[in-house]
Amino acid sequence: MDVPLVLGVTLLVGGMISAGLTINAFLPIRAGRHLLLLSFVASALTIELAGHHLIWQAVAAAFLVYFGALESWPGWLGLAIGALSWVGLLVLVVQGTTSARTMRDALEGVVTDWAGARVRRWWLLAPIPWRHRSVERVRDVEYAEVDGHRLCLDIYRPREAGALRPAVLQIHGGAWVMGDKRSQGVALLTHLAACGWVGFNVNYRLSPVATFPDHLIDLKRALAWIREHADRLGIDPGFVAVTGGSAGGHLAALMALTANDPRYQPGFEQADTSVQAAVPFYGIYDFTNHLGTHPRVFFRLLERHVMKTSLDEEPERYREASPLDRVRADAPPFLIIHGDRDTLAPLADARLFARELAAVSRSPVAYAELRGAQHAFDIFVSPRSIPVIEAVERFLSAASLMRGGLPAIASAPHRSRTDSTSS
């Protein structure tokens, strides 16, 4: 066996795989259901963990070189390809760090105090959100039982007792058919709880068992339960914010735009289901396809599993489920966050929703478009997600202090100066 040749080929194969993943991070596939999903997963892992990929690939390459990989031409070629890929990974890391400036620009005039607590930077070493010693997490608290389904939430709160605290309700994504409270929003809720908030990560019925608006009704049940037990939970019922990503972003936007609507509160019509701020991440804002951005597979999902009817058959039901079609003047403050490399939730729809909402809302509408960010970028603790989490806390704290008294934005959402010319 020619050991140097084997090592050289290994280095070449590794370099080609690395290069393929890096190219996919910059140019993800946007067509074909299976290829799109595979490309999304690969690009999200590569983009948000670019620094980790860079380190382990460099270490692996150094190991192969040390034992003789460069004694054969495949080794040299593999090293060259790998080096080019590492340059791309470094670019991805740098792009991630621009989110701090993007968030500040988007919130200019809305947030004036940026002196809040910071997310622990050592979390970057292990990108899965860690526990915080000052935060208590209470799992699987039942808030309702519907048709035999036990609906539960997790509570994130400061360990130390204090005055009544503002609250935030987090809604997981998963295309309305999958997902769980334990896998999304954990880093954000942990940071907010460390800053004195009480967070609720909520599960709800999923399709195809659930048919819209069952998902929204369950979340309003959770909000009603939270307010009903405000004293025991130590929260201020006068300020509850809502956030969520993807399908959770869609539902978070609808929570903010359908306050106290009795159609979505069967049996608890008198409960207060208003929210005082909304922060949807990479949400789905258009069910009626104003811009033609949704592929046919998206509507197959809605027709077969979520809505269980077609847009042509019941257009009004689709409009009622579409945040873009429900913008209103009395909407609470919004911070809309979206990545410009998102392959699952159309960027054009997020831009349009922000513009349409800002045109009518009497409250602030801030829009942050993150350079180089893929869908679900905040699942990991990364150079991009940390500044975003910190900015969300600052935005919610400003909204909490003002209680809806923030200055309105006249005609357009705040957004990053870097991205303001790209729409």
N, C-alpha and C positions, 0 to 999 in steps of 0.2 A: 504493500500500500504506500502510495506517495503522499505522506502526511502533509507536506507543505501545499500540495495541490488540493487536497481535501479541505484544508483550512482556507485556502484562497477561494475555492468555490463557495464555501460557507459564507465568507465575507462578501462575495459577489451577490449571492442570493439575499443575504440580509440587507445589503445596500439597495437592491432593487425593490425589496418589500418596503423598506423605509421610504424610498423615493415615491413609490406608488401611493403610500398613505399620505405623504406630504402633499403630493399633487392633488389628491382627492380632497384634502383639507382646503386647498385654495379654489379648486374647481369641482365641487361635489356634483354628483349626478342628480338631475332634477326630473327625470322621466322614468316610467316603468315602476310598478309598485314594489317589486322585490329588490331591484337594483337601487331604487331611491332609498328604501329603508336601510339596506346594507350600507350604502354610501353615507347616509346620515349618521348611523352609529359609528362608523369608522372615522368620519370627519370630526364628530363631536369629541370622541376620545382623543384624537390626535391634537385638535386645536386646544382644548382646555388642559390637556396634560402634556403639552409640547415640551415644557422644561424637563419633565420626568423622562419622556422619550429621548430627549437629547442626551441626558446623563447616562441612561442605561445603555443606549446604543454606542456612545463613545467608549464606555467601559468595556463593552463586549468586543468592539473593534480593536481596542488596545490589547485585550487578551489574545485575540487571534493573531494580531501583528507580532506580539511578543514571542509567540510560539512558531512563527515562520510563515504566516499567510502571505507575506510580500515576496516570498521566494518564487512565486509563480505569477504569471500575468493576470489570471482572474482576481488575485488578491489586490493588485494595484488598481484594476478597473473597479472592483467593489469598493475600495477605499475612496476613490474619486467620486463615484456615484453617491456613496454614503455622506461624504463631506458636503456635496451640493444639497443633499436632503437636510443636513444639519443646519445649513444656512437658512433654508426655508423654515425649519422649526424655530430658529432664533427669531426670525421675522414674526412668526406667530406669537411668540412670547411678548415681543415688543408691542404688537398690535393689542394684545390683551391689556397691557398697562395703560393704553390710551383711554380706557373706560372711565378712569378717574376724571379726566378733563371733560369727557363727553357728558358725564353726569352733572358736573358743576355747571357746564354751559346750559344744559337742558333745564336746570333748576335755578338759573339766574333770575333774581327778582322774586322767587318763591321761597327759597331757603336763604336766610341771611346769616345763620349761625352754623358754621361747619366744625365746631369744636367738640363734637360728640365722641363717644368711646369708639375705639378702633377694634376691628376683628383681629384676633391673634394671628400674627404672620406665620408662626410655626405650624399652623394648620396646613400650610402649603406643602409641608413635607409628607403629610398623609392626607390626600385630597378628599377623603370621605369625612363629612362633618364629625367633629369630636364633641364629647360632652363638655360642659362648662361647669366648674365647681360651684359657681354661684347660682346655677340654674337647676331647678327641679323639673323632671319630666314625669307626668302621670299618664300612664297608657290606658287605652281602651275604656274610657268613661262613656257609658251609654247615654245618648241624648234622646233616642226615640226607638220605637219598634214599629215597623211598617210592613204589613203583609208577611209577617213572620221573619222579616229581616231585622236583625239587631244592628242599629246604626251607632257607631262609636266615634269618639274623637280623642286625641292626645292633647294634653295641656302642658305648655312650657311656661314656667313662671319663676320669678326670683325666689330663692330659698328664704330670704329675710322678709319678714312681714313689713308692710308699709301701708301708706294711704291707698285709696282706691286708684287703680292703675288703668291706663288705656289698654284696649284689647285689639287684637288682630286675628281675623279668621283666614286660614290658609286652605286653598282648594287645590288638590292634586290634579294633574292632567292624566292623559292616557287615552285620548280619542273617545272619551265617554264610555269606553267598553272595558278598560283595565286601569291599573294604577292603585296606589295605596298611600295612606297618610304617612307611613313610615319611611317612604323613599324620596319625598320631595318637600322642599321648603324647610328642611331641618336646619340648615346653616342660618338661614334668615331668622327663623323663630328663636333659635338659640341666642343669636346676637341681640335680637330685640328683648328677649327675656333678661339677658345680662344688663340691658340698658333700662330695665324697669317696666317692661311691658308684660302682658299676659297673652300668650299665643295659643291658638286652638287649631290643630291640624285635623281636618274633618274628612271622614269617609262618607260616601253617599251611594245610593243604589246605582248600579252600572247597567248599561245596555248589554245584551238585548233584553234582559229581564225588565229593565226600566225603559220607558218611552218618554222622550221629552214632552212636558217639562218636569218629569219626576225628579231628575237630578237637581234642578233649581228649587223645587219644593222642599226636598230634603235639606238643602243648605239653609233655606229660610227657617226650617224647623230647628236646625242647629243654632242659628242666630237668635231665634226666639228663646230657646233653652238657655243660652248664654246670658241673655238679659234677665230672664226669670230668676236665674241663680246668681245674679251679679254680686250680691252681698257675700254669699258663701265663697264665691270665686275670687273676691277681692278686686273686682273691676268696676270701672266707671261705666255705667250703661249708656251714658251720654256720648261716649266716643268708642266706636268699634269700626275698625278699618277692615278691608277685605283685599286679599291678594291671591294669586295663583298663576300657574303656567300652562300654556297650550290650551287644552280643553278647560283646564282650571282658570286660565286667563279669560276665556270666553264666558264662563260662569261667573267669575268675579265681576266682569264688566256688566253682565246682566243683573247681578245682585245690586250693583250701584244704580242701575237704570230702571229698576222695577220696584223701588221701595214701596212697601205697604200695599202692593197690588193684591187685592183679595183673590184673584184668579190663581195665584201661586201660594195661597195660604189657606187651603181647605181645612176647616176645623180650628184654625187659629187666626182668623181674619183680623182680630183686634190687636194682635201682637205687633210691636214696632220692629219692622225689618229694614229700617233705613241703615245705611252705612255712612260714615263721615269722611271716608277717603277710600280710594281704590288704586291698587297698583297691579295691573295685569302684566304678566311677562309673556312675550311671544304668543299672544292670544289669537284665536280665530274670531274675527270680528264681522264677517260677512257670510250669511247663509243664503243670500239671494244672488251672489255672483255678479255684483255690479260691474266689476272690471274684468270678468272672465278669467280670473286667476286660478280658480280651483279646477283640478283635473277631474275627469269622470269618476275616478276611483273614490274621490272624496264624497261625491253625491251618492255613489253606491253604498258607502258606509252609512250615510245619513238615512237613505231610503230603506235599507234592509234592517238596520240595527238601532238607530237612534230616533229618527222621526217616524219611521214605518209608514211613510207616505212620500210621494214625490213632490218636488217644487211645482210642477205643472198642475198636479191634482189639488194641492192645498197651499197656494202661495202665501196666504195670510199667516198660516202656522209657521212658515219659514221666516216671514218678516218679524213675527213676534219673537222668534229665537235668535234674531240677528242684531247684535249690538249696534251695528252701523245704521240700522233702520229704526233705532230706538233712542237716538241722541235727544237730549232734553235740556232745557235751560236750567233746571234745578238740580242737575247732576252734582255730586260732591266733587271735591278736588281729585284729579286723576294724574297719575304718573304712568305713562305707557312706555314699556321697555321692549325693544325688539332688536334682533341682530340682522345685519345687512347680508349675512350669508345663510339665512334660515331657508331650509329647503322644504319644510313641512307646513309652516304657517306663512302665508304670502306677505312679504314686506310691503307691497303696494297697498294691501288692505289696511295694514297698521297705519301707514301714512295717511290714508284717506280717512280712517276712523278718527285719528287725532285732529285732522283739519276740520272735519264735520262737527265733532264734539266741541272744539274750541270756538267755532263760529257761533254756537248758540248758548254755550254754558256760561253762567254767571260766576262760576268758580274757576280756579286755575286748571289748565290742561297742559301738562308738560310731556314732551315726547323725547325720549332718548334712543337714538339709533346707534347701536354699538358696532364699531368697525371690526369685521372679521369674526363676529359671533354667530355660531350655529344655533339651531333649536336646542332647548334644554341646556344651555350653557351653564346654568347655575346649579346643576346637579352636583358638580364638583366644586371644591374650594380651589380657586385659581387666581392668578393675577388679575383676571377680568372680573370674576364674581365678587371678590372682596370689596373693591371700591363701590360696586353696585349695591351690595348689601348695606354698606355704610351710608350711601346716599339715600337709600330707601328709608333707613332709620331717621335721617335728618329731615326728609320730606314728611314722614308721618309725625314726627315730633313737632314740626312747624304747624301742620294741620291740627294737631291736638291742642296746641297752645292757642291757636286762633279760633278754633271751633267754627270753622266755615267762614271766618272773617278775612281770609287771605284776599289780596287784591286780584280782581278778575283780569284775564288776559283778553284784550279787545278782539282780535280777529284771527290769531294764529297761535298754535302751541309753541311753547318754548322748546328749543331743540339745540343740539350741538352746532356750533358754528362750522365745524369741520364737515358735517353732513348736510347743512342747510341748503346747499346748492345741488344736492343729488336727487331731489324729488322731481 
